[in-house]
Amino acid sequence: ATGRLLDGVLRLNAAIAAGVSFQTILAMNVRADTLHTINQHRRRMYQGVLESRGIANAGTIVRMMSKLIRIENGHFTAPDAPISWSHYDRVLDANPALHQAAAMANGLRGSLLHSTARPVLAFMALQAGQSEALSSFFREMGPDHLLGLDSPPRMLALQFQLMRDNGHAYDTDRALALAILAFND
């Protein structure tokens, strides 16, 4: 034996054999797949938890929830802060439209709206009962547009295209804010 402890069971046995006490913490009412067990050696991402549950568009859903939680907490433009898995679980359970918004946003091709801003806007519009207007808005932001350049989504798409063509990046929060304004118009 090298003296190296490989997992949680060996750690517990060593503590018992040495007569060393340790603090025990009991977590209740938390899904088993969201807890770090004592023998895990590296941190898992919440996206992986959702994937293990068989949830489609897991990465999109996690990014969308992160943005929505920051918006709700009044930290729209603040850097991403850690969010607990139990908080994500509560938000996901309370908002089934997250799945629909992620699927809708990921189904778009050629949209000039940032891929992280699209599902957030989709969720907000779906929650407001604006699914028809949202479909039209997304169509106009992409290559299959029907309206002229004087419509808000076409004007926004043109702005994003000009910024890309001139090598000017725009951040996700700014893209989302502009998309919300254009959608409301």
NUVOVO-696601 format. One record per residue: residue in one letter; residue number from 1; x, y, z of N, C-alpha, C in turn. Coordinates in Angstrom, 1 decimal, decimal comma. Example, Ala and Ser with C-alpha at 12.3 -4.5 7.8 and 13.67 -1.06 7.14 Angstrom:
% residues 2
  vexgu  sevo      nu      nv      nw     cau     cav     caw      cu      cv      cw
      A     1    13,2    -5,7     7,8    12,3    -4,5     7,8    13,2    -3,3     7,8
      S     2    12,8    -2,2     7,1    13,7    -1,1     7,1    12,9     0,0     7,9
***
This chain:
% residues 185
  vexgu  sevo      nu      nv      nw     cau     cav     caw      cu      cv      cw
      A     1     0,8    -1,2     0,0     0,0     0,0     0,0     0,9     1,2     0,0
      T     2     0,5     2,2    -0,8     1,2     3,4    -0,9     0,8     4,5     0,1
      G     3    -0,2     4,2     0,9    -0,7     5,2     1,8    -1,7     6,2     1,2
      R     4    -2,0     6,0     0,0    -2,9     6,9    -0,7    -4,3     6,5    -0,6
      L     5    -5,2     7,4    -0,2    -6,6     7,0    -0,2    -7,3     7,3    -1,5
      L     6    -8,0     6,3    -2,0    -8,5     6,3    -3,4    -9,9     6,8    -3,4
      D     7   -10,7     6,5    -2,4   -12,1     6,9    -2,5   -12,7     7,2    -1,2
      G     8   -14,0     7,5    -1,1   -14,6     7,9     0,1   -14,7     6,8     1,1
      V     9   -15,0     5,5     0,7   -15,1     4,4     1,6   -13,8     4,2     2,3
      L    10   -12,6     4,2     1,6   -11,3     4,1     2,2   -11,1     5,2     3,2
      R    11   -11,5     6,4     2,9   -11,3     7,5     3,8   -12,1     7,3     5,1
      L    12   -13,3     6,8     5,0   -14,2     6,5     6,1   -13,6     5,4     7,0
      N    13   -13,1     4,3     6,3   -12,5     3,2     7,0   -11,2     3,7     7,8
      A    14   -10,4     4,5     7,1    -9,2     5,0     7,7    -9,5     5,9     8,9
      A    15   -10,6     6,7     8,8   -10,9     7,6    10,0   -11,4     6,8    11,1
      I    16   -12,2     5,7    10,8   -12,7     4,8    11,9   -11,5     4,1    12,6
      A    17   -10,6     3,5    11,7    -9,4     2,8    12,3    -8,5     3,7    13,1
      A    18    -8,4     5,0    12,7    -7,5     5,9    13,4    -8,3     6,5    14,6
      G    19    -9,6     6,3    14,7   -10,3     6,9    15,8   -10,5     8,4    15,7
      V    20   -10,5     8,9    14,5   -10,6    10,3    14,2   -12,0    10,6    13,9
      S    21   -12,6    11,6    14,6   -13,9    12,0    14,3   -14,0    13,0    13,2
      F    22   -15,1    13,1    12,6   -15,3    14,1    11,5   -16,7    14,5    11,5
      Q    23   -17,0    15,7    11,0   -18,3    16,3    10,9   -19,1    15,6     9,8
      T    24   -20,3    15,2    10,1   -21,2    14,6     9,1   -22,3    15,6     8,7
      I    25   -22,5    15,8     7,4   -23,5    16,7     6,9   -24,5    15,9     6,2
      L    26   -25,8    16,1     6,5   -26,9    15,4     5,9   -27,6    16,4     5,0
      A    27   -27,7    16,0     3,7   -28,5    16,9     2,7   -29,8    16,1     2,5
      M    28   -30,9    16,8     2,6   -32,2    16,2     2,4   -33,0    16,9     1,3
      N    29   -33,8    16,1     0,6   -34,7    16,6    -0,4   -33,9    17,2    -1,6
      V    30   -32,8    16,6    -1,9   -32,0    17,0    -3,1   -31,8    15,8    -4,0
      R    31   -32,0    15,9    -5,2   -31,9    14,8    -6,2   -30,5    14,2    -6,1
      A    32   -30,4    12,9    -6,1   -29,1    12,2    -6,0   -28,1    12,6    -7,1
      D    33   -28,6    12,8    -8,3   -27,6    13,1    -9,4   -27,1    14,5    -9,3
      T    34   -27,5    15,3    -8,4   -27,0    16,7    -8,3   -26,0    16,8    -7,1
      L    35   -25,8    15,8    -6,4   -24,9    15,8    -5,2   -23,5    15,3    -5,6
      H    36   -22,5    15,9    -5,0   -21,1    15,4    -5,2   -21,0    14,4    -4,1
      T    37   -20,6    13,2    -4,5   -20,4    12,1    -3,4   -19,0    12,2    -2,9
      I    38   -18,8    11,6    -1,8   -17,5    11,7    -1,2   -16,3    11,1    -2,0
      N    39   -16,7    10,2    -2,9   -15,6     9,6    -3,7   -15,5    10,2    -5,1
      Q    40   -16,1    11,3    -5,3   -15,9    12,0    -6,6   -14,6    12,8    -6,5
      H    41   -13,8    12,7    -7,6   -12,5    13,4    -7,6   -12,5    14,7    -8,4
      R    42   -13,5    14,9    -9,1   -13,6    16,2    -9,9   -15,0    16,7    -9,9
      R    43   -15,2    18,0   -10,1   -16,5    18,6   -10,1   -17,2    18,3   -11,4
      R    44   -18,4    18,0   -11,3   -19,2    17,9   -12,5   -19,9    19,2   -12,8
      M    45   -20,3    19,3   -14,1   -21,1    20,5   -14,5   -22,6    20,1   -14,5
      Y    46   -23,4    21,1   -14,2   -24,8    20,9   -14,2   -25,3    20,4   -15,5
      Q    47   -24,7    20,9   -16,6   -25,1    20,4   -17,9   -25,0    18,9   -18,0
      G    48   -23,9    18,3   -17,4   -23,8    16,9   -17,4   -24,9    16,2   -16,6
      V    49   -25,3    16,8   -15,5   -26,4    16,2   -14,8   -27,7    16,2   -15,6
      L    50   -28,0    17,3   -16,3   -29,2    17,3   -17,2   -29,0    16,3   -18,3
      E    51   -27,8    16,1   -18,9   -27,6    15,1   -19,9   -27,8    13,7   -19,4
      S    52   -27,4    13,5   -18,1   -27,6    12,1   -17,6   -29,1    11,9   -17,3
      R    53   -29,9    12,9   -17,2   -31,3    12,8   -17,0   -32,0    12,6   -18,4
      G    54   -31,3    12,7   -19,4   -31,8    12,6   -20,8   -32,5    13,8   -21,3
      I    55   -32,2    15,0   -20,8   -32,8    16,2   -21,2   -32,1    16,8   -22,4
      A    56   -32,9    17,0   -23,4   -32,3    17,6   -24,7   -31,9    19,0   -24,5
      N    57   -30,9    19,4   -25,3   -30,5    20,8   -25,3   -30,0    21,3   -23,9
      A    58   -29,3    20,4   -23,2   -28,9    20,6   -21,8   -28,0    21,9   -21,7
      G    59   -27,0    22,0   -22,6   -26,2    23,2   -22,5   -26,9    24,5   -22,7
      T    60   -27,8    24,5   -23,7   -28,6    25,7   -24,0   -29,5    26,0   -22,8
      I    61   -30,1    25,0   -22,2   -31,0    25,2   -21,0   -30,2    25,8   -19,8
      V    62   -29,0    25,3   -19,6   -28,2    25,8   -18,5   -27,8    27,3   -18,7
      R    63   -27,3    27,6   -19,9   -26,9    29,0   -20,2   -28,1    29,9   -20,1
      M    64   -29,3    29,4   -20,6   -30,5    30,2   -20,6   -30,9    30,5   -19,1
      M    65   -30,9    29,5   -18,3   -31,3    29,6   -16,9   -30,3    30,6   -16,2
      S    66   -29,0    30,5   -16,5   -28,1    31,4   -15,9   -28,4    32,8   -16,2
      K    67   -28,7    33,1   -17,5   -29,0    34,5   -17,9   -30,3    34,9   -17,2
      L    68   -31,3    34,1   -17,2   -32,6    34,5   -16,6   -32,5    34,7   -15,1
      I    69   -31,7    33,9   -14,4   -31,5    34,0   -13,0   -30,8    35,3   -12,7
      R    70   -29,8    35,7   -13,5   -29,1    36,9   -13,3   -30,0    38,1   -13,6
      I    71   -30,8    38,0   -14,6   -31,8    39,1   -14,9   -32,8    39,3   -13,7
      E    72   -33,3    38,1   -13,2   -34,2    38,2   -12,1   -33,6    38,8   -10,8
      N    73   -32,3    38,5   -10,6   -31,6    39,0    -9,5   -31,1    40,4    -9,6
      G    74   -31,4    41,0   -10,8   -30,9    42,4   -11,0   -29,5    42,5   -11,4
      H    75   -28,9    41,5   -11,9   -27,4    41,5   -12,3   -27,3    41,2   -13,8
      F    76   -28,1    41,9   -14,6   -28,1    41,6   -16,0   -26,7    41,6   -16,7
      T    77   -25,9    42,6   -16,4   -24,6    42,7   -17,1   -23,5    42,3   -16,2
      A    78   -23,8    41,8   -15,0   -22,7    41,4   -14,1   -22,1    40,1   -14,7
      P    79   -20,8    39,8   -14,3   -20,2    38,5   -14,8   -21,0    37,4   -14,1
      D    80   -20,9    36,2   -14,8   -21,5    35,0   -14,3   -21,0    34,7   -12,9
      A    81   -22,0    34,5   -12,0   -21,6    34,1   -10,6   -22,1    32,6   -10,5
      P    82   -21,5    31,8    -9,6   -21,9    30,5    -9,5   -23,4    30,4    -9,0
      I    83   -24,1    29,4    -9,6   -25,5    29,2    -9,2   -25,6    27,8    -8,7
      S    84   -26,2    27,6    -7,6   -26,3    26,2    -7,1   -27,2    25,3    -7,9
      W    85   -26,9    24,0    -7,9   -27,6    23,1    -8,7   -29,1    23,0    -8,2
      S    86   -29,3    23,2    -6,9   -30,7    23,1    -6,4   -31,5    24,3    -6,9
      H    87   -30,8    25,5    -7,1   -31,5    26,6    -7,6   -31,9    26,3    -9,1
      Y    88   -30,9    25,8    -9,9   -31,2    25,4   -11,2   -32,4    24,4   -11,3
      D    89   -32,4    23,4   -10,4   -33,5    22,5   -10,4   -34,8    23,1   -10,1
      R    90   -34,9    24,1    -9,2   -36,1    24,7    -8,9   -36,6    25,6   -10,1
      V    91   -35,7    26,2   -10,7   -36,0    27,0   -11,9   -36,5    26,1   -13,1
      L    92   -35,8    25,0   -13,3   -36,2    24,1   -14,3   -37,5    23,5   -14,1
      D    93   -37,8    23,1   -12,8   -39,1    22,5   -12,5   -40,2    23,4   -12,6
      A    94   -40,0    24,7   -12,3   -41,0    25,7   -12,3   -41,3    26,3   -13,7
      N    95   -40,4    26,0   -14,7   -40,6    26,6   -16,0   -40,4    25,6   -17,1
      P    96   -41,4    24,9   -17,4   -41,3    23,9   -18,5   -41,1    24,5   -19,9
      A    97   -41,4    25,8   -20,0   -41,2    26,4   -21,3   -39,8    26,6   -21,6
      L    98   -38,9    26,3   -20,7   -37,4    26,4   -21,0   -37,1    25,4   -22,0
      H    99   -37,7    24,2   -22,0   -37,4    23,2   -23,0   -37,9    23,6   -24,4
      Q   100   -39,1    24,2   -24,4   -39,6    24,6   -25,7   -38,7    25,8   -26,3
      A   101   -38,3    26,7   -25,4   -37,5    27,8   -25,9   -36,2    27,3   -26,4
      A   102   -35,6    26,4   -25,7   -34,3    25,9   -26,2   -34,4    25,2   -27,5
      A   103   -35,4    24,3   -27,6   -35,6    23,6   -28,9   -35,9    24,6   -30,0
      M   104   -36,7    25,6   -29,8   -37,0    26,6   -30,8   -35,8    27,3   -31,2
      A   105   -35,0    27,8   -30,3   -33,8    28,6   -30,5   -32,7    27,8   -31,2
      N   106   -32,6    26,5   -30,8   -31,6    25,7   -31,4   -32,0    25,2   -32,8
      G   107   -33,2    25,3   -33,1   -33,7    24,8   -34,4   -33,5    25,9   -35,5
      L   108   -33,1    27,1   -35,1   -32,9    28,1   -36,1   -31,5    28,0   -36,7
      R   109   -31,4    28,3   -38,0   -30,1    28,3   -38,7   -30,0    29,6   -39,4
      G   110   -28,8    30,2   -39,3   -28,5    31,4   -40,0   -29,0    32,7   -39,3
      S   111   -29,5    32,6   -38,1   -30,0    33,7   -37,4   -28,8    34,6   -37,0
      L   112   -29,0    35,9   -37,1   -27,9    36,8   -36,7   -28,0    37,2   -35,2
      L   113   -29,0    36,7   -34,5   -29,0    36,9   -33,1   -28,2    35,8   -32,4
      H   114   -27,4    36,2   -31,5   -26,4    35,4   -30,8   -27,1    34,1   -30,2
      S   115   -26,4    33,0   -30,3   -27,0    31,7   -29,9   -27,3    31,6   -28,4
      T   116   -26,7    32,5   -27,6   -27,1    32,5   -26,2   -28,3    33,4   -25,9
      A   117   -28,4    34,5   -26,7   -29,5    35,4   -26,5   -30,8    34,9   -27,1
      R   118   -30,7    34,1   -28,1   -32,0    33,5   -28,8   -32,9    32,8   -27,8
      P   119   -32,4    31,8   -27,1   -33,3    31,1   -26,2   -33,9    31,9   -25,1
      V   120   -33,1    32,9   -24,6   -33,6    33,7   -23,5   -34,8    34,6   -24,0
      L   121   -34,6    35,2   -25,2   -35,7    35,9   -25,8   -36,9    35,0   -26,1
      A   122   -36,6    33,8   -26,6   -37,7    32,8   -26,9   -38,4    32,5   -25,6
      F   123   -37,7    32,3   -24,5   -38,4    32,0   -23,3   -39,3    33,1   -22,8
      M   124   -38,8    34,3   -22,9   -39,5    35,5   -22,4   -40,8    35,7   -23,3
      A   125   -40,6    35,5   -24,6   -41,8    35,7   -25,5   -42,8    34,6   -25,3
      L   126   -42,4    33,3   -25,1   -43,3    32,3   -24,9   -44,1    32,5   -23,6
      Q   127   -43,4    32,9   -22,5   -44,0    33,2   -21,3   -45,1    34,3   -21,4
      A   128   -44,8    35,2   -22,3   -45,8    36,3   -22,6   -46,9    36,0   -23,6
      G   129   -46,9    34,7   -24,0   -47,9    34,3   -24,9   -47,7    34,8   -26,4
      Q   130   -46,5    35,0   -26,7   -46,2    35,6   -28,0   -45,5    34,7   -29,0
      S   131   -45,9    33,4   -29,0   -45,2    32,4   -29,8   -45,3    32,7   -31,3
      E   132   -46,4    33,2   -31,8   -46,6    33,6   -33,2   -45,7    34,7   -33,6
      A   133   -45,7    35,8   -32,8   -44,8    36,9   -33,0   -43,3    36,5   -32,9
      L   134   -43,0    35,6   -32,0   -41,6    35,1   -31,9   -41,2    34,4   -33,2
      S   135   -42,0    33,5   -33,7   -41,7    32,8   -34,9   -41,4    33,8   -36,1
      S   136   -42,2    34,8   -36,2   -42,1    35,8   -37,2   -40,8    36,6   -37,0
      F   137   -40,5    37,0   -35,7   -39,3    37,7   -35,4   -38,0    36,9   -35,8
      F   138   -38,0    35,6   -35,4   -36,9    34,8   -35,7   -36,7    34,6   -37,2
      R   139   -37,8    34,5   -37,9   -37,7    34,3   -39,3   -37,0    35,6   -39,9
      E   140   -37,4    36,7   -39,5   -36,9    38,0   -40,0   -35,4    38,2   -39,6
      M   141   -35,0    37,6   -38,6   -33,6    37,7   -38,2   -32,7    36,8   -39,0
      G   142   -33,2    35,9   -39,8   -32,5    34,9   -40,5   -32,5    35,2   -42,0
      P   143   -32,0    34,2   -42,8   -31,9    34,4   -44,2   -33,2    34,3   -45,0
      D   144   -34,3    33,7   -44,3   -35,5    33,5   -45,0   -36,6    34,6   -44,7
      H   145   -36,1    35,8   -44,5   -37,0    36,9   -44,1   -37,9    37,3   -45,3
      L   146   -39,1    37,9   -44,9   -40,1    38,3   -45,8   -40,4    39,8   -45,8
      L   147   -40,0    40,5   -44,7   -40,3    41,9   -44,6   -39,2    42,7   -45,1
      G   148   -39,5    44,0   -45,2   -38,5    45,0   -45,7   -37,5    45,4   -44,6
      L   149   -36,6    46,2   -44,9   -35,6    46,7   -44,0   -36,1    47,6   -42,9
      D   150   -37,4    48,1   -43,1   -37,9    49,0   -42,1   -38,6    48,3   -41,0
      S   151   -38,6    47,0   -40,9   -39,2    46,3   -39,8   -38,1    46,1   -38,7
      P   152   -38,6    46,2   -37,4   -37,6    46,1   -36,3   -36,6    44,9   -36,4
      P   153   -37,1    43,7   -36,7   -36,2    42,6   -36,7   -35,2    42,7   -37,9
      R   154   -35,6    43,2   -39,0   -34,7    43,3   -40,2   -33,7    44,4   -39,9
      M   155   -34,1    45,5   -39,2   -33,2    46,6   -38,9   -32,1    46,0   -37,9
      L   156   -32,6    45,2   -36,9   -31,6    44,7   -36,0   -30,7    43,7   -36,6
      A   157   -31,2    42,8   -37,5   -30,4    41,9   -38,2   -29,3    42,6   -39,1
      L   158   -29,7    43,7   -39,7   -28,8    44,5   -40,5   -27,7    45,1   -39,6
      Q   159   -28,1    45,6   -38,4   -27,1    46,1   -37,5   -26,1    45,0   -37,1
      F   160   -26,6    43,9   -36,8   -25,7    42,8   -36,4   -24,8    42,4   -37,5
      Q   161   -25,3    42,3   -38,7   -24,5    41,9   -39,9   -23,4    43,0   -40,2
      L   162   -23,8    44,2   -40,1   -22,8    45,3   -40,3   -21,7    45,2   -39,2
      M   163   -22,0    44,9   -38,0   -21,0    44,8   -36,9   -20,1    43,6   -37,2
      R   164   -20,7    42,5   -37,6   -19,9    41,3   -37,9   -19,0    41,6   -39,1
      D   165   -19,5    42,2   -40,2   -18,7    42,5   -41,4   -17,6    43,4   -41,1
      N   166   -17,7    44,3   -40,2   -16,7    45,3   -39,8   -15,8    44,8   -38,7
      G   167   -16,0    43,5   -38,3   -15,1    43,0   -37,2   -15,4    43,4   -35,8
      H   168   -16,6    44,0   -35,6   -16,9    44,5   -34,3   -17,8    43,4   -33,6
      A   169   -17,3    42,9   -32,5   -18,0    41,9   -31,7   -19,0    42,6   -30,9
      Y   170   -20,1    42,0   -30,6   -21,1    42,5   -29,6   -21,3    41,4   -28,6
      D   171   -21,4    41,8   -27,4   -21,6    40,8   -26,3   -23,1    40,3   -26,2
      T   172   -23,2    39,2   -25,6   -24,5    38,5   -25,5   -25,6    39,4   -24,8
      D   173   -25,2    40,1   -23,7   -26,1    40,9   -23,0   -26,6    42,1   -23,9
      R   174   -25,7    42,7   -24,6   -26,1    43,8   -25,5   -27,1    43,2   -26,6
      A   175   -26,7    42,1   -27,2   -27,5    41,5   -28,2   -28,9    41,2   -27,7
      L   176   -29,0    40,6   -26,5   -30,3    40,3   -25,9   -31,1    41,6   -25,6
      A   177   -30,5    42,6   -25,1   -31,2    43,8   -24,8   -31,7    44,4   -26,1
      L   178   -30,9    44,5   -27,1   -31,4    45,0   -28,4   -32,5    44,2   -29,0
      A   179   -32,4    42,9   -28,9   -33,4    42,0   -29,4   -34,7    42,2   -28,7
      I   180   -34,7    42,4   -27,4   -35,9    42,6   -26,6   -36,6    43,9   -27,0
      L   181   -35,8    44,9   -27,2   -36,3    46,2   -27,7   -36,9    46,1   -29,1
      A   182   -36,2    45,4   -30,0   -36,7    45,2   -31,3   -38,0    44,3   -31,3
      F   183   -38,0    43,3   -30,5   -39,2    42,4   -30,4   -40,4    43,2   -29,9
      N   184   -40,2    44,0   -28,9   -41,3    44,8   -28,4   -41,8    45,9   -29,4
      D   185   -40,9    46,3   -30,3   -41,4    47,3   -31,3   -42,2    46,5   -32,4
***
